[in-house]
Amino acid sequence: EGDPALQRVVRSMLFYLLCSADKGTRLGIPPMGLSSGGYYGHIFWDSDTWMFPTLLVTHPDIARSLVAFRGRTLDAARANARENGYQGAMYPWEADERGKETTPHFAVQNAKMEIHVNGDVALAQWQYYLVTGDSAWLASDGYPVIRETANFWVSRARHDSATDRYHIDSVVSVHEGLIGVTDDAYTNAVARKNLEIAVGASARIGKPADPRWAEVAAKLHLPYD
């Protein structure tokens, strides 16, 4: 209020989001939305982390499509985890409309190692529940995604028996020039959040929580500067 130029910018941004999503589609939004062919139309963590929150608080019916995309493609994420030697669900770095991994070969390290996307997916599911309070949706749609991504982190983390701490090795950081990082701060933080969400979601819907979720969350190393 009181800044017409800024108001126009905000409304313009929301306009382009609304041009790129709709209710009932069960699709995420690629980077650039529908405004260009950039990123080949693939769906990244941008959809869950950068575009979703604004739609959630302004147009929750449309935001539901973005989280529904991850629920609809859960089986593909499970298959991706198995192919990479892990449990649970490993969501693609770049997903097509079926949820298949479609990262170009030149960025193969991102497909294998930029795994923070799994935590980003789970966090959006939880945020949708917190804003809407839809417990039925959480039980039927959100919880399976949250559970399987938590199971991924349990299988991906390495336990150091000497220190009784867990570590996550060999990731691509959100600062993508950093490749092969152990205990990337963002990755570990969103992994811990994912595990804690799984425990909390289990309690909300009356499901037993896997005790490994709380253990790994509590003992996962978080570096501080």
C-alpha positions in Angstrom: 0.0 0.0 0.0 1.3 3.4 -0.9 3.8 2.2 -3.5 1.9 1.9 -6.9 5.1 0.9 -8.8 5.9 -2.0 -6.4 2.2 -3.0 -6.4 2.3 -3.3 -10.2 5.5 -5.5 -10.0 3.9 -7.8 -7.4 0.7 -8.1 -9.5 2.7 -8.8 -12.6 4.6 -11.6 -10.9 1.3 -13.2 -9.6 -0.2 -12.8 -13.1 2.6 -14.9 -14.6 2.3 -17.5 -11.9 -1.4 -17.8 -12.6 -0.8 -18.1 -16.3 1.4 -21.2 -15.6 -0.8 -23.1 -13.2 -4.4 -24.0 -12.6 -6.5 -26.1 -10.2 -7.1 -29.7 -11.0 -4.1 -30.2 -13.2 -1.8 -32.1 -10.8 1.2 -30.4 -12.5 4.0 -28.4 -11.1 5.5 -25.3 -12.7 8.8 -25.3 -14.6 11.3 -22.5 -14.1 10.2 -19.6 -16.3 6.7 -21.0 -16.2 5.1 -20.9 -19.6 6.8 -17.6 -20.5 9.7 -19.4 -22.4 11.1 -22.7 -23.4 13.9 -22.4 -20.9 14.8 -25.5 -18.9 12.9 -27.6 -21.4 9.7 -27.3 -19.4 11.0 -29.7 -16.8 9.9 -29.3 -13.2 12.5 -28.6 -10.5 12.5 -27.7 -6.8 11.5 -24.2 -7.9 7.9 -25.4 -8.2 7.8 -26.6 -4.5 10.0 -24.0 -2.8 9.8 -20.7 -4.8 6.5 -20.7 -6.6 4.3 -22.8 -4.4 4.2 -20.6 -1.2 2.8 -17.5 -2.9 0.0 -19.6 -4.6 -0.6 -21.4 -1.3 -1.6 -18.2 0.6 -3.4 -16.5 -2.3 -4.9 -19.4 -4.4 -4.8 -22.6 -2.4 -6.9 -24.4 -4.9 -4.3 -23.8 -7.5 -1.4 -24.6 -5.1 -3.0 -28.0 -4.5 -2.1 -28.9 -8.1 1.6 -28.4 -7.4 1.7 -30.8 -4.4 -0.6 -33.2 -6.2 2.0 -33.5 -8.9 4.4 -35.0 -6.4 1.7 -37.3 -5.1 0.8 -38.4 -8.6 4.4 -39.2 -9.4 5.4 -40.9 -6.2 5.7 -44.3 -7.8 8.2 -42.9 -10.3 10.2 -41.4 -7.4 10.2 -44.8 -5.7 11.5 -46.4 -8.9 14.2 -43.7 -9.1 15.3 -44.4 -5.6 15.6 -48.2 -6.3 17.6 -47.5 -9.4 20.1 -45.5 -7.4 20.3 -48.0 -4.6 18.2 -46.2 -2.0 15.0 -46.8 -0.2 11.9 -44.6 -0.2 11.3 -42.0 -2.9 14.0 -40.0 -4.7 12.4 -37.2 -6.6 14.1 -36.2 -9.9 16.2 -33.2 -10.2 14.4 -32.5 -13.4 11.0 -34.2 -13.8 8.8 -34.6 -16.9 5.0 -34.6 -16.6 5.2 -38.3 -15.6 7.7 -37.7 -12.8 10.5 -39.4 -14.7 14.1 -38.2 -14.4 14.8 -36.0 -17.4 18.0 -34.2 -16.5 20.2 -33.6 -19.6 23.4 -35.5 -19.7 25.6 -32.4 -19.2 24.0 -32.0 -15.7 24.0 -35.7 -14.7 25.8 -34.8 -11.5 22.7 -32.9 -10.4 20.4 -35.9 -11.1 22.6 -38.1 -9.0 23.7 -35.7 -6.2 21.5 -32.6 -5.9 19.2 -34.5 -3.6 17.9 -31.6 -1.4 14.9 -31.7 -3.8 13.5 -34.6 -1.8 13.3 -32.4 1.3 11.9 -29.5 -0.6 9.1 -31.7 -1.9 8.2 -32.9 1.6 8.3 -29.4 3.1 5.7 -28.2 0.5 3.4 -31.1 1.4 3.6 -30.1 5.0 3.1 -26.5 4.3 -0.1 -27.3 2.3 -1.5 -29.1 5.3 -0.5 -26.4 7.8 -2.3 -23.7 5.7 -5.4 -25.7 4.8 -5.7 -27.8 7.9 -7.0 -30.6 5.6 -6.3 -33.7 7.7 -8.0 -36.0 5.2 -5.8 -34.8 2.4 -2.7 -35.3 4.7 -3.6 -38.9 5.4 -4.4 -39.8 1.8 -2.1 -37.7 -0.3 0.5 -35.8 1.7 1.7 -38.4 4.2 2.8 -41.0 1.6 5.1 -38.4 0.0 6.4 -37.3 3.4 6.9 -40.9 4.6 8.8 -42.1 1.5 11.1 -39.0 1.3 11.9 -39.5 5.0 12.8 -43.2 4.3 15.1 -42.0 1.5 17.1 -39.8 4.0 17.4 -42.8 6.4 18.9 -44.9 3.6 21.1 -42.1 2.3 22.6 -40.9 5.5 25.9 -42.5 6.8 26.3 -43.4 10.4 29.7 -42.7 12.0 30.0 -45.1 14.9 33.0 -43.2 16.4 31.0 -40.0 17.0 27.4 -41.5 16.8 26.6 -38.9 14.2 25.0 -39.1 10.8 26.4 -37.5 7.7 25.2 -37.1 4.1 28.1 -37.5 1.6 28.7 -36.5 -2.0 26.0 -34.0 -2.8 25.7 -31.1 -5.1 25.1 -28.0 -3.0 22.3 -25.5 -3.7 25.4 -23.4 -4.8 25.7 -25.7 -7.7 29.4 -25.1 -8.4 30.1 -27.1 -5.2 30.0 -30.8 -6.2 30.8 -33.8 -4.0 30.2 -31.9 -0.8 29.8 -33.8 2.5 27.3 -32.3 5.0 26.1 -29.4 2.8 24.3 -27.1 5.2 21.1 -26.6 3.2 20.8 -30.3 2.3 21.3 -31.5 5.8 18.9 -28.9 7.2 16.1 -29.8 4.8 16.7 -33.5 5.4 16.4 -33.0 9.1 13.2 -31.0 8.6 11.8 -33.7 6.3 12.5 -36.3 9.0 10.9 -34.2 11.7 7.9 -33.5 9.5 7.4 -37.3 9.0 7.3 -37.7 12.8 4.9 -34.9 13.2 2.6 -35.9 10.4 2.4 -39.5 11.8 1.2 -38.1 15.1 -1.4 -35.9 13.3 -3.0 -38.8 11.5 -2.5 -41.5 14.2 0.1 -43.5 12.3 3.2 -45.1 14.0 6.4 -43.2 13.2 9.5 -45.1 12.1 11.9 -44.6 15.1 14.7 -44.2 12.6 13.3 -40.8 11.5 13.8 -39.2 14.9 17.1 -40.9 15.5 18.7 -39.7 12.2 17.1 -36.2 12.6 18.6 -35.8 16.1 22.0 -37.1 15.2 22.4 -35.6 11.7 25.4 -33.3 11.6 24.5 -29.6 10.9 27.5 -27.4 10.1 27.4 -23.8 11.4 29.6 -20.9 10.4 
